[in-house]
Amino acid sequence: MSSLIFTNISQLVTASGCAPKFGSHMNDIEIIDNGCVVTEDNIIIWVGTMEEFGNSDYYHSFKVGSAIQESISKDNEYDVKGKISENITIIDCLGKTLLPGFVDSHTHFVFGGYREDEYAMRLNGAGYMDIMNAGGGIASSVEATRNASFEELMVVGKSRLDDMIQMGITTVEGKSGYGLDLETELKQLNVMKELNQAHEVDIVPTFLGAHSVPKEYKGRPNDFIEYMVNDVLPEVAKLDLAEFADIFCEKNVFDISESKFYLQRAKELGFKLKLHADEIVNIGGTELAAELGATSADHLLVASEAGLKAIKESGTIATLLPITAFSLKEEFAKAREMIDGGLAVALATDFNPGSCFSQSIPLLIALAALQMKMTAKEIVCALTINGACAIDKQESIGSIEVGKKADLVCLKFPSIDYLPYHIGMNIVEVVVKNGDLVVDNR
C-alpha cells in the first residue's frame, strides 16, 4: 500500500459530483483554497484544506505530521519527490493548482499513415468534403490503416498517448473507423485494448465502423450499413471490444434513416451511443442523438436550436471540438449560447489524421476561451467532469473526491486562470495516474 499527500495547494479544483454540470452550473467547480489531497494506492481517500488535514485522523494515522512541516521548510532533507518513508510520498504543490486529470472524450488516435498533402490542399482553398468526394480524406487513412501491421499501430498509438499524458490527459476515448471492414476494425480495437493494458492512459473504445462508405461499396451506403449491422457489429459485441458505437451522420455520408437503423441495432447489442452530428450540414443528427438517448452528440457546428433543445432535455452531452473547426477554417460551435441555454458541454481534441492532426490541450483551451467565449471554470468543467460524463465514466473519474481514481494534474501556476492566459503553452507540471506519479516536470 502506497500513499501520496499533496500539500499547500493554492487552488484545489474538485469539480465534484457524479453527474454532468449543465448551463451556469459549469462554473460551479468548487475550488478549495490552501488545499490538501491524500491518495492510497489508486484511490483518493481524503480532500480538504491544509488546516482541516492538520486536525484530521489521517494526519495522525500517517504519523507524518512533523515530517510534513519539515518538508516545507527543509526540503533538502528529502528527495525530489518528497519521499518520507517507503510507502508515503509528499508532493508539496508550493502554492500551485491541482485539478482532475483531463478527459479527452473524442479522438481517432489509432490510425496508419498521414494526410499532410491534404492539409496543404486545404490551405490552398480545397474543402474537407471536396477532398473526401475526390477519393481522399477518410478513404486515404483507410488504405493506410488496412496496410499497417498490428505492431506498427501499437508503436504509433503508444507515441501519441505519451504526448497526451504530458498535457494532462489521463483518460481518452479512441474510435475505430479507419478499417471499414471486419478485419481492420477488429485490428484497431485490439490495438486499443492492448494499449489500455500497457499504457498509463486509460482508453475507452468506440466502434465507428460507419465512418465513411468504403470504395468497395461506393454508391451503396445502404448495403454497407447492412454489412456493418449484420457482420461487424455483432462480432465487436461478442468480443467485447467497444463500449460505444458511433456513426458519421452527415450529408453525402450517412443520412438520418441509415444512422438511426445502425444505431438502433447497436443499442440492441448493448452499445452505448455517440454521434458525429451536424458538423458540416444540418441534417438533424442532433435531434437523432436526443431521440435515441445518446451519451453524447459531437461537433454540432451547425446544430439547430430545436436540436440543441432536444439534447438538453435528453441529457445528452454536447461535445465540442474547437481544434477541428480551427483546422478546417469553419465557424466554431456556439458554446456560449449552448451553456447559456442550459446544455452540458464537454470539450475534446478530435485528434485524427485529416481534419485535426493535433491532440494539443493548450490549443484547445485557447480556442475555447478566445473563439468560443468560455470561462476558465467552464473549460475545466468541460475537460473533467463533463468529459467523464461524455464517456459514462463519471462514477470513477472527472473530479477530485473520496472514492474516485487518483487521476490528478498539478499546474505550474497558482490558479486555473493561467490555462487560457498562457496562450497555447503546456503548463502541466505533474501528472498522477491511478495513484502513480507518471509525469514530473518540477
C-alpha positions as CSV (number, residue, x, y, z in Angstrom):
1,M,0.0,0.0,0.0
2,S,1.4,3.4,-1.0
3,S,0.1,6.9,-0.4
4,L,0.6,10.4,-1.9
5,I,0.0,13.5,0.1
6,F,-0.5,16.7,-1.8
7,T,0.1,19.7,0.4
8,N,0.0,23.5,0.0
9,I,-2.3,23.6,-3.0
10,S,-3.2,27.2,-3.9
11,Q,-6.4,26.2,-5.8
12,L,-7.7,22.6,-5.3
13,V,-10.3,22.3,-8.1
14,T,-12.6,19.4,-7.2
15,A,-15.2,19.6,-9.9
16,S,-17.1,17.4,-7.5
17,G,-20.1,15.2,-8.5
18,C,-21.1,12.2,-10.5
19,A,-23.4,13.9,-12.9
20,P,-22.9,16.4,-15.7
21,K,-23.0,20.1,-14.9
22,F,-25.5,21.9,-17.1
23,G,-25.5,25.6,-18.1
24,S,-24.4,28.1,-15.5
25,H,-23.5,25.2,-13.1
26,M,-20.5,24.6,-15.3
27,N,-18.9,27.4,-13.3
28,D,-19.6,25.6,-10.0
29,I,-16.5,23.5,-9.9
30,E,-15.7,24.0,-6.2
31,I,-12.3,25.5,-5.6
32,I,-10.7,24.9,-2.2
33,D,-8.0,27.4,-1.2
34,N,-4.9,26.1,0.5
35,G,-5.9,22.5,-0.1
36,C,-4.7,19.1,0.6
37,V,-5.4,15.7,-1.0
38,V,-4.4,12.2,0.2
39,T,-4.4,9.1,-2.1
40,E,-4.0,5.5,-1.2
41,D,-2.9,3.2,-4.0
42,N,-5.1,4.3,-6.9
43,I,-7.9,5.9,-4.9
44,I,-8.5,9.4,-3.4
45,I,-9.1,8.9,0.3
46,W,-9.1,12.5,1.7
47,V,-9.8,16.0,0.4
48,G,-9.9,19.3,2.2
49,T,-7.9,22.3,3.4
50,M,-4.4,22.1,5.0
51,E,-5.9,23.3,8.3
52,E,-8.5,20.5,8.2
53,F,-5.9,17.9,7.3
54,G,-3.8,19.0,10.3
55,N,-6.7,18.3,12.6
56,S,-7.8,15.1,10.9
57,D,-7.3,11.4,11.9
58,Y,-5.4,10.9,8.6
59,Y,-2.8,13.4,9.7
60,H,-2.1,11.4,12.8
61,S,-2.6,7.9,11.4
62,F,0.1,8.6,8.8
63,K,2.4,9.6,11.6
64,V,4.0,12.2,9.3
65,G,2.7,15.4,10.8
66,S,6.2,16.7,11.8
67,A,7.6,15.4,8.6
68,I,5.1,17.4,6.5
69,Q,6.1,20.6,8.4
70,E,9.8,19.8,8.0
71,S,9.3,19.1,4.3
72,I,8.0,22.6,3.8
73,S,10.9,24.3,5.5
74,K,13.8,21.8,5.0
75,D,13.4,20.4,1.5
76,N,17.0,19.3,1.4
77,E,16.3,16.5,3.9
78,Y,14.1,14.8,1.3
79,D,14.5,13.5,-2.2
80,V,12.9,15.3,-5.2
81,K,9.6,13.5,-4.7
82,G,9.4,14.3,-1.0
83,K,9.5,10.6,-0.1
84,I,9.5,10.3,3.7
85,S,9.1,6.6,4.0
86,E,8.9,3.5,1.8
87,N,5.1,3.9,1.3
88,I,4.4,7.6,1.8
89,T,5.3,10.4,-0.6
90,I,4.7,14.1,0.0
91,I,4.2,16.3,-3.1
92,D,4.4,19.9,-2.0
93,C,2.5,21.9,-4.6
94,L,4.2,25.1,-3.4
95,G,1.1,27.2,-3.9
96,K,0.1,25.8,-7.3
97,T,-3.1,24.4,-8.8
98,L,-4.3,20.8,-8.5
99,L,-7.2,19.6,-10.7
100,P,-8.6,16.3,-12.0
101,G,-6.9,14.6,-14.9
102,F,-8.2,15.8,-18.3
103,V,-10.6,13.6,-20.1
104,D,-10.3,13.7,-23.9
105,S,-13.7,12.3,-24.9
106,H,-13.4,12.2,-28.7
107,T,-10.3,11.1,-30.6
108,H,-9.3,8.8,-33.5
109,F,-5.8,8.2,-32.3
110,V,-5.1,4.7,-33.8
111,F,-4.5,5.1,-37.5
112,G,-1.9,4.4,-40.2
113,G,-0.4,7.0,-42.5
114,Y,-0.7,10.7,-42.6
115,R,-2.5,13.3,-44.8
116,E,-0.2,16.3,-44.8
117,D,-0.8,16.7,-48.6
118,E,-4.5,17.2,-48.0
119,Y,-3.8,19.8,-45.3
120,A,-1.7,21.7,-47.9
121,M,-4.7,21.4,-50.3
122,R,-7.0,22.9,-47.7
123,L,-4.6,25.8,-47.1
124,N,-5.0,26.5,-50.8
125,G,-8.8,26.5,-50.6
126,A,-10.0,23.0,-51.0
127,G,-12.9,22.0,-48.7
128,Y,-13.0,18.9,-46.5
129,M,-15.9,17.3,-48.4
130,D,-14.2,18.3,-51.7
131,I,-11.2,16.2,-50.8
132,M,-13.3,13.4,-49.5
133,N,-15.5,13.2,-52.6
134,A,-12.3,13.1,-54.8
135,G,-11.2,9.9,-53.1
136,G,-9.1,11.4,-50.4
137,G,-10.0,12.1,-46.8
138,I,-11.1,9.1,-44.7
139,A,-10.5,6.8,-47.7
140,S,-6.8,7.6,-47.7
141,S,-6.5,6.8,-44.0
142,V,-8.5,3.6,-44.5
143,E,-6.0,2.3,-47.1
144,A,-3.0,3.2,-44.9
145,T,-4.6,1.6,-41.8
146,R,-5.6,-1.6,-43.6
147,N,-1.9,-1.9,-44.8
148,A,-0.4,-1.2,-41.3
149,S,0.5,-4.1,-39.1
150,F,-0.7,-4.5,-35.6
151,E,2.8,-3.8,-34.3
152,E,3.0,-0.6,-36.3
153,L,-0.3,0.7,-35.0
154,M,0.9,-0.2,-31.4
155,V,4.1,1.9,-31.8
156,V,2.4,5.0,-33.2
157,G,-0.5,4.6,-30.7
158,K,1.8,4.5,-27.8
159,S,3.7,7.5,-29.0
160,R,0.5,9.5,-29.3
161,L,-0.6,8.5,-25.8
162,D,2.8,9.6,-24.5
163,D,2.2,13.1,-25.9
164,M,-1.3,13.2,-24.4
165,I,-0.2,12.4,-20.8
166,Q,2.4,15.1,-20.9
167,M,-0.5,17.5,-21.4
168,G,-2.5,16.1,-18.5
169,I,-4.8,13.7,-20.4
170,T,-5.4,10.7,-18.2
171,T,-8.3,9.2,-19.9
172,V,-9.0,9.2,-23.7
173,E,-11.8,7.9,-25.9
174,G,-10.5,6.2,-29.0
175,K,-12.5,5.4,-32.1
176,S,-12.0,2.8,-34.8
177,G,-13.3,3.7,-38.2
178,Y,-10.3,3.5,-40.4
179,G,-10.9,-0.1,-41.5
180,L,-14.5,-0.1,-42.7
181,D,-14.1,-3.9,-42.8
182,L,-14.2,-6.6,-40.2
183,E,-10.5,-7.4,-40.1
184,T,-9.2,-3.9,-39.8
185,E,-11.9,-2.6,-37.4
186,L,-11.0,-5.5,-35.1
187,K,-7.3,-4.7,-35.5
188,Q,-7.8,-1.1,-34.4
189,L,-9.9,-2.1,-31.4
190,N,-7.5,-4.8,-30.4
191,V,-4.6,-2.3,-30.5
192,M,-6.6,-0.1,-28.2
193,K,-7.3,-3.0,-25.9
194,E,-3.6,-3.9,-25.6
195,L,-2.5,-0.2,-25.2
196,N,-5.1,0.2,-22.5
197,Q,-3.3,-2.6,-20.6
198,A,0.2,-1.4,-21.3
199,H,0.0,2.4,-21.1
200,E,-0.8,4.7,-18.1
201,V,-3.6,6.5,-20.0
202,D,-7.0,4.7,-19.7
203,I,-8.6,4.2,-23.1
204,V,-12.4,4.0,-23.7
205,P,-13.0,2.2,-27.0
206,T,-15.7,3.3,-29.5
207,F,-16.7,1.3,-32.6
208,L,-17.0,3.8,-35.6
209,G,-17.4,1.2,-38.4
210,A,-19.8,3.6,-40.1
211,H,-17.3,6.4,-40.6
212,S,-17.5,6.5,-44.4
213,V,-18.6,4.4,-47.3
214,P,-15.5,2.4,-48.5
215,K,-14.6,2.2,-52.2
216,E,-15.9,-1.4,-52.5
217,Y,-19.4,-0.1,-51.5
218,K,-19.2,3.2,-53.4
219,G,-22.7,4.4,-54.2
220,R,-24.3,1.7,-52.0
221,P,-24.4,3.2,-48.5
222,N,-27.4,1.0,-47.5
223,D,-25.6,-2.2,-48.5
224,F,-22.6,-1.1,-46.4
225,I,-24.8,-0.3,-43.4
226,E,-26.4,-3.8,-43.7
227,Y,-22.9,-5.3,-43.8
228,M,-21.9,-3.4,-40.6
229,V,-25.1,-4.3,-38.8
230,N,-25.1,-8.0,-39.8
231,D,-21.4,-8.9,-39.9
232,V,-19.3,-6.4,-38.0
233,L,-21.3,-5.0,-35.1
234,P,-22.3,-8.5,-33.7
235,E,-18.6,-9.6,-33.8
236,V,-17.4,-6.5,-32.0
237,A,-20.1,-7.1,-29.4
238,K,-19.3,-10.8,-29.0
239,L,-15.6,-10.0,-28.4
240,D,-16.5,-7.1,-26.1
241,L,-14.1,-4.7,-27.8
242,A,-16.0,-1.4,-27.6
243,E,-18.2,0.4,-25.1
244,F,-19.8,2.8,-27.6
245,A,-21.0,2.8,-31.2
246,D,-20.7,5.9,-33.3
247,I,-21.6,7.0,-36.9
248,F,-20.7,9.9,-39.1
249,C,-24.2,11.3,-39.6
250,E,-23.7,13.8,-42.4
251,K,-24.9,14.8,-45.9
252,N,-23.3,12.5,-48.6
253,V,-22.0,10.1,-45.9
254,F,-24.9,8.5,-43.8
255,D,-28.3,10.1,-43.7
256,I,-30.7,10.1,-40.8
257,S,-32.5,6.9,-41.7
258,E,-29.3,5.0,-42.2
259,S,-27.8,6.4,-39.0
260,K,-31.0,5.5,-37.0
261,F,-31.1,1.9,-38.3
262,Y,-27.4,1.4,-37.5
263,L,-27.6,3.0,-34.0
264,Q,-30.8,1.2,-33.0
265,R,-29.1,-2.2,-33.8
266,A,-26.0,-1.1,-31.9
267,K,-28.2,-0.2,-28.9
268,E,-29.9,-3.6,-29.1
269,L,-26.5,-5.3,-28.9
270,G,-25.6,-3.4,-25.8
271,F,-23.5,-0.5,-27.1
272,K,-23.9,3.0,-25.7
273,L,-24.3,5.6,-28.4
274,K,-22.4,8.6,-29.8
275,L,-23.0,10.6,-33.0
276,H,-20.9,12.8,-35.2
277,A,-23.8,15.2,-35.6
278,D,-24.4,18.3,-37.7
279,E,-20.8,19.1,-38.4
280,I,-21.0,20.4,-41.9
281,V,-24.6,20.3,-43.0
282,N,-27.6,20.4,-40.6
283,I,-29.5,17.2,-41.4
284,G,-30.9,16.6,-37.9
285,G,-28.2,14.5,-36.3
286,T,-28.5,16.4,-33.1
287,E,-32.3,15.6,-32.9
288,L,-31.5,11.9,-33.6
289,A,-29.0,11.8,-30.8
290,A,-31.7,13.1,-28.4
291,E,-34.3,10.6,-29.7
292,L,-32.0,7.6,-29.2
293,G,-30.7,8.8,-25.8
294,A,-27.1,9.0,-27.0
295,T,-24.5,9.7,-24.3
296,S,-23.0,12.5,-26.4
297,A,-23.6,14.3,-29.7
298,D,-20.3,15.6,-31.1
299,H,-19.2,18.6,-33.3
300,L,-22.6,20.4,-33.5
301,L,-21.2,23.3,-35.6
302,V,-24.5,23.8,-37.4
303,A,-26.9,22.2,-35.0
304,S,-30.4,23.8,-35.0
305,E,-32.0,25.4,-32.0
306,A,-34.5,22.6,-31.9
307,G,-31.8,20.0,-31.9
308,L,-29.9,21.7,-29.0
309,K,-33.1,22.0,-27.0
310,A,-33.7,18.3,-27.6
311,I,-30.3,17.2,-26.3
312,K,-30.7,19.4,-23.3
313,E,-34.0,17.6,-22.5
314,S,-32.5,14.2,-23.2
315,G,-29.4,14.9,-21.0
316,T,-27.1,14.2,-23.9
317,I,-23.6,15.8,-23.6
318,A,-22.7,18.4,-26.3
319,T,-19.1,17.5,-27.1
320,L,-17.4,20.4,-28.9
321,L,-14.2,20.1,-30.9
322,P,-12.7,23.5,-31.5
323,I,-9.4,22.5,-33.0
324,T,-11.3,20.8,-35.8
325,A,-13.2,23.9,-36.6
326,F,-9.9,25.9,-36.4
327,S,-8.1,23.4,-38.7
328,L,-11.0,23.4,-41.3
329,K,-11.4,27.2,-41.1
330,E,-15.1,26.7,-40.2
331,E,-17.3,28.7,-37.8
332,F,-16.9,27.5,-34.2
333,A,-19.7,25.7,-32.3
334,K,-21.8,28.2,-30.3
335,A,-20.5,27.2,-26.9
336,R,-21.6,30.4,-25.2
337,E,-25.2,30.1,-26.5
338,M,-25.2,26.4,-25.6
339,I,-24.1,27.0,-22.0
340,D,-26.3,30.0,-21.5
341,G,-29.2,27.8,-22.9
342,G,-28.6,25.2,-20.2
343,L,-26.7,22.5,-22.0
344,A,-23.9,20.3,-20.6
345,V,-20.8,20.9,-22.7
346,A,-17.7,18.8,-22.9
347,L,-14.5,19.7,-24.9
348,A,-12.3,17.2,-26.8
349,T,-9.5,17.3,-29.3
350,D,-10.9,15.1,-32.1
351,F,-7.2,14.1,-32.8
352,N,-7.2,12.4,-36.2
353,P,-5.0,12.3,-39.3
354,G,-7.2,14.5,-41.5
355,S,-9.4,17.3,-40.0
356,C,-7.5,17.7,-36.8
357,F,-3.9,16.4,-36.6
358,S,-3.4,17.7,-33.0
359,Q,-4.0,16.5,-29.5
360,S,-3.0,19.8,-28.0
361,I,-4.9,20.6,-24.9
362,P,-3.3,24.0,-24.7
363,L,-4.5,24.9,-28.2
364,L,-8.0,23.6,-27.4
365,I,-8.2,25.7,-24.2
366,A,-7.0,28.9,-26.1
367,L,-9.7,28.4,-28.8
368,A,-12.4,27.6,-26.3
369,A,-11.6,30.8,-24.4
370,L,-10.9,33.2,-27.3
371,Q,-13.2,31.9,-30.0
372,M,-16.0,30.1,-28.1
373,K,-16.2,32.6,-25.2
374,M,-15.9,30.0,-22.4
375,T,-14.7,30.9,-18.9
376,A,-11.7,29.2,-17.4
377,K,-14.1,27.4,-15.0
378,E,-16.3,26.2,-17.8
379,I,-13.3,25.0,-19.7
380,V,-12.1,23.0,-16.8
381,C,-15.5,21.6,-16.2
382,A,-15.8,20.6,-19.9
383,L,-12.4,18.8,-19.7
384,T,-13.0,17.0,-16.4
385,I,-16.4,16.0,-15.0
386,N,-18.4,16.7,-18.2
387,G,-15.8,15.0,-20.3
388,A,-16.1,12.0,-18.0
389,C,-19.9,12.0,-18.4
390,A,-19.4,12.1,-22.2
391,I,-17.8,8.6,-21.9
392,D,-20.0,7.4,-19.0
393,K,-17.1,7.3,-16.5
394,Q,-18.4,10.0,-14.1
395,E,-18.6,7.5,-11.2
396,S,-14.9,6.9,-11.2
397,I,-13.1,9.9,-12.8
398,G,-13.6,13.6,-13.6
399,S,-13.4,15.0,-10.1
400,I,-11.3,15.1,-7.0
401,E,-13.3,13.4,-4.3
402,V,-13.1,10.5,-2.0
403,G,-13.6,7.2,-3.7
404,K,-12.6,8.2,-7.2
405,K,-9.5,7.3,-9.1
406,A,-6.4,9.2,-8.2
407,D,-6.0,10.9,-11.6
408,L,-4.6,14.3,-10.8
409,V,-2.8,17.2,-12.6
410,C,-0.7,19.9,-10.9
411,L,-0.1,23.1,-12.9
412,K,2.9,25.4,-12.8
413,F,0.8,28.3,-11.6
414,P,-1.4,29.2,-8.7
415,S,-4.8,29.3,-10.5
416,I,-6.8,27.9,-13.4
417,D,-6.9,31.4,-15.0
418,Y,-3.4,30.7,-16.2
419,L,-4.7,27.9,-18.5
420,P,-6.2,30.3,-21.1
421,Y,-3.8,33.2,-20.1
422,H,-0.6,31.4,-21.0
423,I,-1.8,31.1,-24.6
424,G,-1.1,27.8,-26.3
425,M,1.5,26.7,-23.7
426,N,1.5,23.4,-21.7
427,I,1.6,24.4,-18.1
428,V,1.2,20.9,-16.7
429,E,3.9,20.2,-14.2
430,V,2.9,16.9,-12.5
431,V,0.5,14.1,-13.6
432,V,-0.6,11.3,-11.3
433,K,-2.5,8.4,-12.9
434,N,-4.1,5.7,-10.8
435,G,-2.1,7.0,-7.8
436,D,1.3,6.7,-9.6
437,L,3.5,9.7,-10.4
438,V,3.9,9.4,-14.2
439,V,4.9,13.0,-15.2
440,D,7.2,15.1,-13.1
441,N,8.5,18.3,-14.6
442,R,9.3,20.1,-11.3
